[in-house]
């Protein structure tokens, strides 16, 4: 059993990560998964993050306007989750940790350097990214940046992206959680752990919606990406075979 200070640290991390999520529509998993992996181990960290994502999804359903316009991401996301569940059971903790670190680092660099690969075939692009998002969401908890990259790449504005990401992550996170539950990865201890973080989660929503009126999401996104560069590097270092 951890002491009070560890629970407090987890709570503060959750508060920071989900404040960013409320403002930008994504980013909580990118920020939190590499860091929480240091406390819980990579696989438990992924399940913990999905539990938190589903808790905040309830608030989003009640408070936010949902956007289902880009349907192909859902078409690709569901089979991606199935593929991810199969791999999740086969891969070792260290491999999952390295995948988390490498994926966080890669997406951070792609966003920071504003890399584009625009295509006319949006259906194929978003179906592919949805599949990648679904599978990586199971393996790493990080299921948002793939879709954000595609939306930014195709020229959608930040308001549209925020609404689309909130909607997409609500559905995908609940399906991922159901898949984890059916596969036996949601344990009693993991179900209890988010309870300590729920006050920080709802405080993050209140603070995030307030700050959204004053903060430029693009500037916050770049700050977040610099932090995730560090977090991804830390995760890779921590789970290297010789460490």
C-alpha positions in Angstrom: 0.0 0.0 0.0 1.4 3.4 -1.0 1.6 6.3 1.4 -0.4 9.6 1.1 2.3 11.4 -0.9 2.3 8.8 -3.7 -1.5 9.1 -4.0 -1.1 12.9 -4.0 1.5 12.8 -6.7 -0.7 10.6 -8.9 -3.6 13.0 -8.2 -1.6 16.0 -9.3 -0.4 14.3 -12.4 -4.0 13.4 -13.2 -5.1 17.0 -12.6 -2.4 18.4 -14.9 -2.9 15.8 -17.7 -6.7 16.1 -17.8 -6.6 19.9 -17.6 -4.7 19.7 -20.9 -7.2 17.2 -22.2 -10.1 19.5 -21.5 -8.4 22.4 -23.2 -7.1 20.7 -26.3 -9.4 17.6 -26.6 -6.5 15.2 -26.2 -3.1 14.7 -24.7 -3.8 13.2 -21.2 -2.5 9.8 -22.1 0.6 11.2 -23.9 1.5 13.1 -20.7 0.5 10.5 -18.1 1.2 7.0 -19.4 5.0 7.2 -19.5 5.1 8.8 -16.0 2.4 6.5 -14.4 4.2 3.5 -15.8 7.0 4.2 -13.4 4.6 3.7 -10.5 2.3 0.9 -11.8 4.2 -0.8 -14.6 3.3 -0.3 -18.2 0.3 -2.6 -18.5 -1.4 -1.5 -15.3 -0.8 2.1 -16.2 -2.6 1.7 -19.5 -5.7 0.2 -17.9 -5.6 2.9 -15.2 -5.5 5.7 -17.8 -8.4 4.1 -19.7 -10.4 4.0 -16.5 -9.7 7.7 -15.9 -10.6 8.5 -19.6 -13.9 6.7 -19.2 -14.7 8.6 -16.0 -14.1 12.0 -17.6 -16.0 10.8 -20.7 -19.2 10.8 -18.5 -18.6 14.5 -17.9 -18.0 15.2 -21.5 -21.2 13.4 -22.5 -23.2 15.6 -20.2 -21.4 18.9 -20.9 -19.9 18.9 -24.4 -21.4 19.0 -27.9 -20.4 15.8 -29.7 -19.1 15.6 -33.2 -19.5 12.3 -35.3 -18.7 13.9 -38.7 -15.5 11.9 -39.4 -17.0 8.4 -39.3 -14.1 6.5 -40.8 -12.0 6.9 -37.6 -14.7 4.8 -35.8 -14.7 2.2 -38.6 -11.0 1.7 -38.2 -10.8 2.1 -34.4 -13.0 -0.9 -33.3 -11.0 -3.6 -35.2 -7.8 -1.9 -34.0 -8.9 -2.4 -30.4 -9.4 -6.2 -31.1 -5.9 -6.5 -32.6 -4.5 -4.5 -29.7 -6.1 -6.8 -27.1 -4.5 -9.9 -28.7 -1.0 -8.3 -28.7 -1.5 -6.9 -25.2 -1.7 -10.4 -23.8 1.4 -11.6 -25.7 3.8 -8.8 -25.1 6.0 -8.5 -22.0 5.8 -5.5 -19.6 9.2 -4.1 -20.8 8.2 -4.3 -24.4 4.9 -2.4 -23.7 7.0 0.2 -21.8 9.3 0.7 -24.7 6.4 1.0 -27.1 4.9 3.7 -24.9 8.1 5.6 -24.8 8.8 5.4 -28.6 5.2 6.2 -29.6 5.1 9.3 -27.3 8.4 10.5 -28.6 7.5 9.9 -32.2 4.1 11.7 -32.0 5.7 14.6 -30.0 8.3 15.2 -32.8 5.7 14.9 -35.6 3.5 17.6 -33.9 6.4 19.9 -33.0 7.8 19.9 -36.5 4.3 20.2 -38.0 4.9 17.3 -40.5 2.1 17.0 -43.1 1.2 14.2 -45.6 -2.0 15.6 -47.1 -4.1 13.2 -49.2 -7.4 13.4 -51.1 -8.5 10.0 -49.9 -9.7 10.9 -46.4 -11.7 7.7 -46.0 -8.7 5.5 -46.3 -6.5 7.9 -44.2 -8.9 8.0 -41.3 -9.8 4.3 -41.4 -6.0 3.5 -41.2 -5.4 6.0 -38.5 -8.4 4.7 -36.6 -7.0 1.2 -36.7 -3.6 2.4 -35.5 -5.3 4.5 -32.8 -7.4 1.6 -31.6 -4.6 -0.9 -31.4 -2.1 1.6 -29.8 -4.8 2.7 -27.4 -4.9 -0.8 -26.0 -1.1 -1.3 -26.0 -0.1 2.1 -24.7 -3.2 4.1 -23.7 -2.3 6.6 -26.3 -5.2 6.6 -28.8 -5.6 10.4 -29.6 -2.5 11.7 -31.3 -2.9 9.5 -34.4 -6.3 11.0 -35.2 -5.2 14.6 -34.3 -2.3 14.3 -36.7 -4.7 13.3 -39.5 -7.2 16.0 -38.7 -4.5 18.7 -38.6 -3.0 17.3 -41.7 -6.3 17.6 -43.6 -6.7 21.2 -42.5 -9.5 21.0 -39.9 -9.5 23.9 -37.4 -8.8 23.5 -33.6 -12.5 23.8 -32.6 -13.6 21.0 -34.9 -10.6 18.9 -33.8 -11.4 19.3 -30.1 -15.0 18.3 -30.6 -14.2 15.4 -32.9 -11.5 14.1 -30.5 -13.7 14.3 -27.4 -16.4 12.3 -29.3 -14.0 9.8 -30.7 -12.2 9.1 -27.4 -15.5 8.7 -25.5 -16.5 5.8 -27.8 -13.1 4.2 -28.2 -12.2 4.4 -24.5 -15.5 2.7 -23.4 -14.9 -0.1 -26.0 -11.3 -0.5 -24.9 -12.4 -0.7 -21.2 -15.0 -3.3 -22.1 -12.3 -5.3 -24.0 -9.9 -5.1 -21.0 -12.7 -6.2 -18.7 -13.7 -9.2 -20.8 -10.0 -10.2 -21.1 -9.6 -10.0 -17.3 -7.1 -7.1 -17.2 -9.4 -4.9 -15.0 -8.6 -6.1 -11.4 -10.3 -5.0 -8.2 -7.1 -3.1 -7.1 -7.1 -1.2 -10.4 -10.8 -0.4 -10.0 -10.2 1.1 -6.6 -7.2 3.2 -7.6 -9.0 5.8 -9.8 -11.3 6.5 -6.9 -8.5 8.4 -5.2 -8.0 10.4 -8.4 -11.6 11.3 -9.2 -11.6 14.6 -7.2 -8.5 15.7 -9.2 -10.2 14.6 -12.4 -13.3 16.7 -11.9 -11.2 19.6 -10.7 -9.3 19.3 -13.9 -12.5 19.6 -15.9 -13.6 22.7 -14.0 -10.2 24.4 -14.3 -9.7 23.4 -17.9 -13.1 24.8 -19.1 -12.3 28.0 -17.2 -8.8 28.3 -18.7 -10.2 27.5 -22.2 -11.6 31.0 -22.3 -8.2 32.6 -21.8 -5.5 30.2 -23.0 -4.4 29.7 -26.6 -4.7 25.9 -27.1 -2.0 26.0 -29.7 0.6 27.5 -27.3 -0.5 25.0 -24.6 -0.2 22.2 -27.1 3.5 23.1 -27.8 4.3 23.3 -24.1 2.6 19.9 -23.6 4.7 18.4 -26.5 7.9 19.5 -24.9 6.9 17.8 -21.7 6.0 14.6 -23.6 9.4 14.6 -25.3 10.9 14.4 -21.8 8.3 11.8 -20.6 8.8 9.6 -23.7 12.6 9.7 -23.3 12.2 8.9 -19.6 10.0 5.9 -20.4 12.5 4.6 -23.0 15.4 4.9 -20.6 13.5 3.3 -17.8 12.5 0.2 -19.9 15.7 -0.3 -21.9 16.9 -3.9 -21.5 20.2 -3.0 -19.8 18.6 -0.6 -17.3 
